[in-house]
């Protein structure tokens, strides 16, 4: 059975941390991270457009929770999902 918890290529922990920090909401007093926004940021930083959203969201979630962030488990809205 395939392990869906790890992306196709190893992700640098620094890239994960930077994606989490860059996607944290600045307007709230708590540390809140949107998983959709963090996944987009991580894809841009790593160039990984092959791994599934679930794999990257899992990696982002682990990193965000380890840093003490609250998670907003949302879904990216693209042109395909609007039809």
PyMOL commands that set and color helices and strands:
alter all, ss='L'
color gray80, all
select helices_A, chain A and resi 13-23+35-46+53-66+79-82
alter helices_A, ss='H'
color red, helices_A
select strands_A, chain A and resi 24-25+32-34+70-72
alter strands_A, ss='S'
color yellow, strands_A
deselect
rebuild
show_as cartoon
